[in-house]
C-alpha cells in the first residue's frame, strides 16, 4: 500500500493506493458512520461493507443533482445523524461527488471519506477536494472545495467494472501524463495492453503515478486559481461533448484532448509528431479520438461552462508532452475552431484547419 498526502486549506487528505474496502474501520468511526453508495456497487460489494447505515442512490450522472442531495439529507435527519457523524461514499465519481457535497453542507459540515470503486474516480473524481452536483444537465455547477479525510483506492474493486467504464479511467491517466510526466506517458505506451487487462503491478503504478501528478498540483493550488487549471486539459470540449452526446466522461475527455492537441499544434505549440502520439495512445486504449458533434450544441454548452470568464475561457494548451500552459481564449475563437470540424462518423478522422490564430483572438 502507498499513501499520498494532500494538504489543503479545507483539511488534509490521505490517498491510500492498494488499501482494501474491508479495512475501512481503520479510518472511519464505524459506529457513527453512514455509507452512501449506488445500486451497482451495493449489489457487488455489500458483503464487504461494515455494519453501518447504508443510503443507496441510483447510478449515473442523471442522479447527480440537488434532488438527490435533498433526499440524502432527509434520510440523514431521519437516522438522527449529528455533527459527530461520519459519511463514507463507496462508489465511483458520482457517489464521491454527491457524498462529499452532502457531507460539506449537512449541519454545515461533517467528516467524510471515500472508498473509490472505479478507475476514473481513483485517479480523478474522488481526489482533490472538489465536490458538487449538476444543474440542468451542466456538470458540477453547484459545489464546494472540501477535502475527504481519506480515499481508499482498492484495486480489487476494478475487477467488476465493465470494460467501457474501465477505459474511461485511462483517459484521465493519459491526461495526467500529457500535462505532467513524460515517463508515465512512455510507460503507458509500453504497457497499455497489460493496463487494459488489469495487470496488478501495472495498474497500481498507473494509479500511483497519476495521483502523484494530481496531488502535487492540488497541494500548490487547491482552489484552482492558477496551476490546477492544467488539470482541465481536454475538458473544455470534453464536458461540452459529454453534455451534448451523452457519452461517458472519459470518452468525451479523450476526444476533447485530441481537439486540444490539434489546437496546440495549430498554434505552433505542439509538434505534429507529439499530437499523433497522444492520439495513437488513446486509440490503443480503445478510446474515441474523433466524434460526430453538433457545433451549435457544443458551443452552447461551452458558453455555460462554470470556468467561463465573461466571453472567454481558460484553455489548456500543450507546449510538448508533459508541458501544459493555460491561456485565456475567447469563446468566439473556439467557435471558429469547432466549426472547422467536418461532419464525419465517429470512426473516421476529423481534421482541424485554419485555427492557427485561435490563441491570439482572446
One Martini backbone bead per residue (centre of mass of N, CA, C, O) as a GRO file, in nm:
protein
  362
    1UNK     BB    1   0.099   0.034   0.018
    2UNK     BB    2   0.013   0.381  -0.064
    3UNK     BB    3   0.077   0.713   0.053
    4UNK     BB    4  -0.100   1.021  -0.028
    5UNK     BB    5  -0.071   1.371   0.021
    6UNK     BB    6  -0.306   1.631   0.111
    7UNK     BB    7  -0.272   1.994   0.162
    8UNK     BB    8  -0.533   2.197   0.280
    9UNK     BB    9  -0.746   2.444   0.382
   10UNK     BB   10  -0.983   2.210   0.426
   11UNK     BB   11  -0.762   1.992   0.462
   12UNK     BB   12  -0.655   1.666   0.500
   13UNK     BB   13  -0.537   1.404   0.269
   14UNK     BB   14  -0.548   1.042   0.220
   15UNK     BB   15  -0.410   0.827  -0.017
   16UNK     BB   16  -0.490   0.470  -0.060
   17UNK     BB   17  -0.290   0.262  -0.236
   18UNK     BB   18  -0.410  -0.074  -0.190
   19UNK     BB   19  -0.632  -0.065  -0.026
   20UNK     BB   20  -0.921  -0.195   0.152
   21UNK     BB   21  -1.249  -0.211   0.226
   22UNK     BB   22  -1.218  -0.396   0.490
   23UNK     BB   23  -1.038  -0.140   0.627
   24UNK     BB   24  -1.228   0.101   0.706
   25UNK     BB   25  -1.210   0.095   1.029
   26UNK     BB   26  -0.926   0.250   1.039
   27UNK     BB   27  -1.069   0.548   0.933
   28UNK     BB   28  -1.362   0.498   1.055
   29UNK     BB   29  -1.637   0.557   1.266
   30UNK     BB   30  -1.864   0.313   1.248
   31UNK     BB   31  -2.075   0.402   1.474
   32UNK     BB   32  -2.099   0.698   1.291
   33UNK     BB   33  -2.161   0.571   1.008
   34UNK     BB   34  -2.249   0.663   0.672
   35UNK     BB   35  -2.343   0.509   0.372
   36UNK     BB   36  -2.276   0.594   0.031
   37UNK     BB   37  -2.439   0.438  -0.253
   38UNK     BB   38  -2.486   0.233  -0.521
   39UNK     BB   39  -2.647  -0.016  -0.674
   40UNK     BB   40  -2.402  -0.168  -0.796
   41UNK     BB   41  -2.211  -0.176  -0.553
   42UNK     BB   42  -2.401  -0.315  -0.357
   43UNK     BB   43  -2.437  -0.576  -0.516
   44UNK     BB   44  -2.124  -0.658  -0.512
   45UNK     BB   45  -2.021  -0.535  -0.188
   46UNK     BB   46  -2.193  -0.561   0.076
   47UNK     BB   47  -2.034  -0.796   0.218
   48UNK     BB   48  -1.791  -0.564   0.278
   49UNK     BB   49  -1.947  -0.402   0.455
   50UNK     BB   50  -2.013  -0.241   0.713
   51UNK     BB   51  -2.205  -0.190   1.011
   52UNK     BB   52  -2.408   0.030   0.850
   53UNK     BB   53  -2.561   0.275   0.730
   54UNK     BB   54  -2.748   0.275   0.415
   55UNK     BB   55  -2.735   0.484   0.122
   56UNK     BB   56  -2.918   0.450  -0.172
   57UNK     BB   57  -2.848   0.510  -0.503
   58UNK     BB   58  -2.826   0.539  -0.801
   59UNK     BB   59  -2.712   0.572  -1.143
   60UNK     BB   60  -2.542   0.822  -1.266
   61UNK     BB   61  -2.560   1.154  -1.371
   62UNK     BB   62  -2.875   1.190  -1.333
   63UNK     BB   63  -2.839   1.192  -0.996
   64UNK     BB   64  -2.652   1.462  -0.997
   65UNK     BB   65  -2.845   1.636  -0.771
   66UNK     BB   66  -3.045   1.817  -0.556
   67UNK     BB   67  -3.253   1.599  -0.508
   68UNK     BB   68  -3.059   1.388  -0.393
   69UNK     BB   69  -2.952   1.560  -0.165
   70UNK     BB   70  -3.220   1.598  -0.014
   71UNK     BB   71  -3.276   1.296   0.040
   72UNK     BB   72  -3.020   1.240   0.203
   73UNK     BB   73  -3.063   1.449   0.426
   74UNK     BB   74  -3.329   1.331   0.523
   75UNK     BB   75  -3.214   1.058   0.601
   76UNK     BB   76  -3.015   1.163   0.811
   77UNK     BB   77  -3.228   1.282   0.995
   78UNK     BB   78  -3.386   1.013   1.044
   79UNK     BB   79  -3.117   0.879   1.173
   80UNK     BB   80  -2.969   1.109   1.360
   81UNK     BB   81  -2.761   1.279   1.239
   82UNK     BB   82  -2.466   1.443   1.340
   83UNK     BB   83  -2.166   1.618   1.396
   84UNK     BB   84  -2.031   1.320   1.464
   85UNK     BB   85  -2.063   1.223   1.198
   86UNK     BB   86  -1.996   0.989   0.923
   87UNK     BB   87  -1.902   0.988   0.575
   88UNK     BB   88  -1.923   0.726   0.319
   89UNK     BB   89  -1.812   0.687  -0.008
   90UNK     BB   90  -1.917   0.411  -0.221
   91UNK     BB   91  -1.759   0.460  -0.535
   92UNK     BB   92  -1.769   0.672  -0.773
   93UNK     BB   93  -1.790   0.989  -0.888
   94UNK     BB   94  -2.085   1.036  -0.812
   95UNK     BB   95  -2.065   0.953  -0.516
   96UNK     BB   96  -1.838   1.146  -0.427
   97UNK     BB   97  -1.976   1.409  -0.503
   98UNK     BB   98  -2.228   1.374  -0.327
   99UNK     BB   99  -2.104   1.297  -0.052
  100UNK     BB  100  -1.920   1.550  -0.026
  101UNK     BB  101  -2.148   1.757  -0.042
  102UNK     BB  102  -2.322   1.662   0.190
  103UNK     BB  103  -2.095   1.677   0.410
  104UNK     BB  104  -2.053   1.996   0.363
  105UNK     BB  105  -2.378   2.080   0.441
  106UNK     BB  106  -2.442   1.909   0.671
  107UNK     BB  107  -2.450   2.089   0.941
  108UNK     BB  108  -2.202   2.248   0.803
  109UNK     BB  109  -2.047   1.979   0.847
  110UNK     BB  110  -1.886   1.666   0.798
  111UNK     BB  111  -1.719   1.396   0.805
  112UNK     BB  112  -1.510   1.236   0.537
  113UNK     BB  113  -1.498   0.959   0.293
  114UNK     BB  114  -1.345   0.719   0.056
  115UNK     BB  115  -1.441   0.451  -0.172
  116UNK     BB  116  -1.291   0.366  -0.468
  117UNK     BB  117  -1.438   0.178  -0.762
  118UNK     BB  118  -1.298   0.345  -0.992
  119UNK     BB  119  -1.065   0.459  -1.202
  120UNK     BB  120  -1.168   0.747  -1.239
  121UNK     BB  121  -1.189   0.811  -0.929
  122UNK     BB  122  -0.899   0.738  -0.840
  123UNK     BB  123  -0.755   0.960  -1.048
  124UNK     BB  124  -0.992   1.198  -0.979
  125UNK     BB  125  -1.285   1.254  -0.843
  126UNK     BB  126  -1.193   1.173  -0.530
  127UNK     BB  127  -0.955   1.382  -0.585
  128UNK     BB  128  -0.900   1.725  -0.437
  129UNK     BB  129  -1.201   1.846  -0.315
  130UNK     BB  130  -1.424   1.808  -0.524
  131UNK     BB  131  -1.776   1.899  -0.477
  132UNK     BB  132  -2.075   1.805  -0.672
  133UNK     BB  133  -2.342   1.920  -0.889
  134UNK     BB  134  -2.581   1.932  -1.116
  135UNK     BB  135  -2.734   2.171  -1.363
  136UNK     BB  136  -2.926   2.117  -1.622
  137UNK     BB  137  -2.678   1.909  -1.715
  138UNK     BB  138  -2.450   2.069  -1.584
  139UNK     BB  139  -2.141   2.041  -1.462
  140UNK     BB  140  -2.074   2.128  -1.143
  141UNK     BB  141  -2.236   2.407  -1.065
  142UNK     BB  142  -2.255   2.283  -0.767
  143UNK     BB  143  -2.010   2.360  -0.506
  144UNK     BB  144  -1.708   2.243  -0.336
  145UNK     BB  145  -1.430   2.274  -0.122
  146UNK     BB  146  -1.339   1.945   0.019
  147UNK     BB  147  -1.162   1.730   0.208
  148UNK     BB  148  -1.103   1.420   0.244
  149UNK     BB  149  -0.955   1.221   0.473
  150UNK     BB  150  -1.002   0.976   0.266
  151UNK     BB  151  -0.874   0.743   0.003
  152UNK     BB  152  -0.973   0.436  -0.119
  153UNK     BB  153  -0.773   0.228  -0.345
  154UNK     BB  154  -0.920  -0.056  -0.468
  155UNK     BB  155  -0.815  -0.280  -0.701
  156UNK     BB  156  -1.033  -0.510  -0.676
  157UNK     BB  157  -1.286  -0.329  -0.775
  158UNK     BB  158  -1.212  -0.332  -1.092
  159UNK     BB  159  -1.309  -0.626  -1.185
  160UNK     BB  160  -1.634  -0.533  -1.224
  161UNK     BB  161  -1.584  -0.364  -1.459
  162UNK     BB  162  -1.661  -0.240  -1.732
  163UNK     BB  163  -1.470  -0.169  -1.994
  164UNK     BB  164  -1.574   0.118  -2.052
  165UNK     BB  165  -1.520   0.223  -1.763
  166UNK     BB  166  -1.221   0.166  -1.755
  167UNK     BB  167  -1.132   0.336  -2.003
  168UNK     BB  168  -1.210   0.612  -1.888
  169UNK     BB  169  -0.972   0.623  -1.684
  170UNK     BB  170  -0.739   0.644  -1.896
  171UNK     BB  171  -0.786   0.932  -1.984
  172UNK     BB  172  -0.680   1.064  -1.717
  173UNK     BB  173  -0.398   0.943  -1.732
  174UNK     BB  174  -0.318   1.073  -1.994
  175UNK     BB  175  -0.352   1.359  -1.896
  176UNK     BB  176  -0.137   1.355  -1.676
  177UNK     BB  177   0.095   1.284  -1.866
  178UNK     BB  178   0.059   1.527  -2.070
  179UNK     BB  179   0.105   1.757  -1.830
  180UNK     BB  180   0.355   1.594  -1.624
  181UNK     BB  181   0.469   1.289  -1.755
  182UNK     BB  182   0.673   1.126  -1.973
  183UNK     BB  183   0.710   0.850  -1.829
  184UNK     BB  184   0.413   0.775  -1.814
  185UNK     BB  185   0.361   0.784  -2.113
  186UNK     BB  186   0.565   0.561  -2.190
  187UNK     BB  187   0.446   0.340  -2.009
  188UNK     BB  188   0.177   0.327  -2.154
  189UNK     BB  189   0.284   0.253  -2.434
  190UNK     BB  190   0.420  -0.022  -2.322
  191UNK     BB  191   0.143  -0.111  -2.115
  192UNK     BB  192  -0.157  -0.112  -2.229
  193UNK     BB  193  -0.237  -0.412  -2.225
  194UNK     BB  194  -0.196  -0.460  -1.921
  195UNK     BB  195  -0.390  -0.243  -1.830
  196UNK     BB  196  -0.651  -0.356  -1.957
  197UNK     BB  197  -0.587  -0.640  -1.790
  198UNK     BB  198  -0.511  -0.568  -1.491
  199UNK     BB  199  -0.232  -0.552  -1.401
  200UNK     BB  200  -0.135  -0.506  -1.086
  201UNK     BB  201   0.132  -0.344  -1.121
  202UNK     BB  202   0.046  -0.150  -1.342
  203UNK     BB  203  -0.212  -0.022  -1.215
  204UNK     BB  204  -0.078   0.084  -0.956
  205UNK     BB  205   0.124   0.269  -1.095
  206UNK     BB  206  -0.076   0.444  -1.252
  207UNK     BB  207  -0.226   0.552  -1.008
  208UNK     BB  208   0.013   0.667  -0.847
  209UNK     BB  209   0.134   0.855  -1.067
  210UNK     BB  210  -0.121   1.017  -1.117
  211UNK     BB  211  -0.154   1.117  -0.819
  212UNK     BB  212   0.110   1.268  -0.799
  213UNK     BB  213   0.032   1.487  -0.996
  214UNK     BB  214  -0.231   1.588  -0.871
  215UNK     BB  215  -0.136   1.640  -0.575
  216UNK     BB  216   0.086   1.848  -0.641
  217UNK     BB  217  -0.107   2.056  -0.761
  218UNK     BB  218  -0.306   2.085  -0.523
  219UNK     BB  219  -0.091   2.175  -0.312
  220UNK     BB  220  -0.047   2.452  -0.483
  221UNK     BB  221  -0.381   2.456  -0.597
  222UNK     BB  222  -0.675   2.403  -0.464
  223UNK     BB  223  -0.875   2.653  -0.597
  224UNK     BB  224  -0.811   2.719  -0.895
  225UNK     BB  225  -0.609   2.991  -0.971
  226UNK     BB  226  -0.400   2.816  -1.164
  227UNK     BB  227  -0.244   2.529  -1.200
  228UNK     BB  228  -0.507   2.347  -1.180
  229UNK     BB  229  -0.607   2.409  -1.472
  230UNK     BB  230  -0.441   2.180  -1.615
  231UNK     BB  231  -0.658   1.952  -1.543
  232UNK     BB  232  -0.840   2.061  -1.807
  233UNK     BB  233  -0.738   1.890  -2.016
  234UNK     BB  234  -0.999   1.836  -2.252
  235UNK     BB  235  -1.264   1.967  -2.092
  236UNK     BB  236  -1.403   2.181  -2.255
  237UNK     BB  237  -1.495   1.983  -2.479
  238UNK     BB  238  -1.566   1.736  -2.309
  239UNK     BB  239  -1.813   1.845  -2.155
  240UNK     BB  240  -1.972   1.925  -2.409
  241UNK     BB  241  -1.982   1.642  -2.532
  242UNK     BB  242  -2.117   1.501  -2.296
  243UNK     BB  243  -2.375   1.675  -2.299
  244UNK     BB  244  -2.452   1.631  -2.623
  245UNK     BB  245  -2.410   1.292  -2.641
  246UNK     BB  246  -2.387   1.095  -2.367
  247UNK     BB  247  -2.120   1.019  -2.310
  248UNK     BB  248  -1.863   0.957  -2.140
  249UNK     BB  249  -1.626   1.124  -1.979
  250UNK     BB  250  -1.372   0.980  -2.090
  251UNK     BB  251  -1.452   0.989  -2.389
  252UNK     BB  252  -1.480   1.298  -2.410
  253UNK     BB  253  -1.190   1.368  -2.317
  254UNK     BB  254  -1.045   1.229  -2.540
  255UNK     BB  255  -1.157   1.409  -2.766
  256UNK     BB  256  -1.069   1.677  -2.628
  257UNK     BB  257  -0.760   1.623  -2.643
  258UNK     BB  258  -0.741   1.620  -2.949
  259UNK     BB  259  -0.835   1.907  -2.991
  260UNK     BB  260  -0.621   2.041  -2.807
  261UNK     BB  261  -0.382   1.933  -2.971
  262UNK     BB  262  -0.456   2.069  -3.239
  263UNK     BB  263  -0.445   2.354  -3.130
  264UNK     BB  264  -0.149   2.336  -3.037
  265UNK     BB  265  -0.039   2.285  -3.322
  266UNK     BB  266  -0.162   2.541  -3.471
  267UNK     BB  267  -0.001   2.741  -3.265
  268UNK     BB  268   0.302   2.595  -3.233
  269UNK     BB  269   0.338   2.412  -2.967
  270UNK     BB  270   0.283   2.133  -3.113
  271UNK     BB  271   0.386   1.866  -3.253
  272UNK     BB  272   0.279   1.641  -3.478
  273UNK     BB  273   0.406   1.396  -3.337
  274UNK     BB  274   0.275   1.443  -3.055
  275UNK     BB  275  -0.017   1.442  -3.145
  276UNK     BB  276  -0.005   1.149  -3.254
  277UNK     BB  277   0.071   1.012  -2.986
  278UNK     BB  278  -0.186   1.078  -2.833
  279UNK     BB  279  -0.384   0.947  -3.029
  280UNK     BB  280  -0.257   0.664  -3.030
  281UNK     BB  281  -0.293   0.599  -2.730
  282UNK     BB  282  -0.599   0.622  -2.721
  283UNK     BB  283  -0.651   0.398  -2.926
  284UNK     BB  284  -0.510   0.169  -2.766
  285UNK     BB  285  -0.736   0.233  -2.527
  286UNK     BB  286  -1.019   0.246  -2.678
  287UNK     BB  287  -1.055   0.549  -2.755
  288UNK     BB  288  -1.197   0.824  -2.862
  289UNK     BB  289  -1.094   1.085  -3.116
  290UNK     BB  290  -1.365   1.102  -3.291
  291UNK     BB  291  -1.662   1.304  -3.334
  292UNK     BB  292  -1.990   1.354  -3.388
  293UNK     BB  293  -2.096   1.697  -3.396
  294UNK     BB  294  -2.267   1.986  -3.268
  295UNK     BB  295  -2.164   2.300  -3.267
  296UNK     BB  296  -2.397   2.450  -3.134
  297UNK     BB  297  -2.417   2.271  -2.876
  298UNK     BB  298  -2.125   2.289  -2.782
  299UNK     BB  299  -2.111   2.600  -2.754
  300UNK     BB  300  -2.342   2.626  -2.553
  301UNK     BB  301  -2.194   2.464  -2.334
  302UNK     BB  302  -1.940   2.643  -2.310
  303UNK     BB  303  -2.103   2.905  -2.224
  304UNK     BB  304  -2.177   2.724  -1.942
  305UNK     BB  305  -1.918   2.709  -1.823
  306UNK     BB  306  -1.781   2.746  -1.505
  307UNK     BB  307  -1.494   2.866  -1.637
  308UNK     BB  308  -1.609   3.110  -1.732
  309UNK     BB  309  -1.501   3.453  -1.850
  310UNK     BB  310  -1.731   3.571  -1.988
  311UNK     BB  311  -1.601   3.557  -2.327
  312UNK     BB  312  -1.407   3.353  -2.180
  313UNK     BB  313  -1.142   3.095  -2.149
  314UNK     BB  314  -0.952   2.861  -1.992
  315UNK     BB  315  -0.697   2.714  -2.185
  316UNK     BB  316  -0.536   2.403  -2.259
  317UNK     BB  317  -0.211   2.369  -2.356
  318UNK     BB  318   0.058   2.228  -2.548
  319UNK     BB  319   0.438   2.234  -2.529
  320UNK     BB  320   0.428   1.940  -2.490
  321UNK     BB  321   0.490   1.660  -2.342
  322UNK     BB  322   0.433   1.773  -2.005
  323UNK     BB  323   0.355   2.082  -2.121
  324UNK     BB  324   0.148   2.304  -1.972
  325UNK     BB  325  -0.084   2.571  -2.067
  326UNK     BB  326  -0.257   2.874  -1.974
  327UNK     BB  327  -0.513   3.042  -2.173
  328UNK     BB  328  -0.692   3.302  -2.283
  329UNK     BB  329  -0.999   3.241  -2.464
  330UNK     BB  330  -1.217   3.298  -2.688
  331UNK     BB  331  -1.521   3.172  -2.773
  332UNK     BB  332  -1.516   3.262  -3.067
  333UNK     BB  333  -1.259   3.104  -3.137
  334UNK     BB  334  -1.379   2.827  -3.072
  335UNK     BB  335  -1.604   2.845  -3.271
  336UNK     BB  336  -1.426   2.845  -3.523
  337UNK     BB  337  -1.282   2.579  -3.462
  338UNK     BB  338  -1.531   2.383  -3.446
  339UNK     BB  339  -1.632   2.457  -3.745
  340UNK     BB  340  -1.380   2.282  -3.867
  341UNK     BB  341  -1.553   2.035  -3.815
  342UNK     BB  342  -1.633   1.783  -3.986
  343UNK     BB  343  -1.852   1.569  -4.089
  344UNK     BB  344  -1.842   1.248  -3.911
  345UNK     BB  345  -1.785   0.961  -3.818
  346UNK     BB  346  -1.644   0.826  -3.537
  347UNK     BB  347  -1.425   0.637  -3.715
  348UNK     BB  348  -1.325   0.902  -3.828
  349UNK     BB  349  -1.128   1.157  -3.946
  350UNK     BB  350  -1.062   1.472  -3.810
  351UNK     BB  351  -0.986   1.804  -3.930
  352UNK     BB  352  -0.814   2.079  -3.835
  353UNK     BB  353  -0.858   2.422  -3.953
  354UNK     BB  354  -0.776   2.743  -3.932
  355UNK     BB  355  -0.635   2.788  -3.603
  356UNK     BB  356  -0.366   2.962  -3.558
  357UNK     BB  357  -0.525   3.225  -3.408
  358UNK     BB  358  -0.674   3.148  -3.144
  359UNK     BB  359  -0.483   3.267  -2.914
  360UNK     BB  360  -0.508   3.579  -3.038
  361UNK     BB  361  -0.848   3.620  -2.981
  362UNK     BB  362  -0.876   3.709  -2.663
   0.00000   0.00000   0.00000
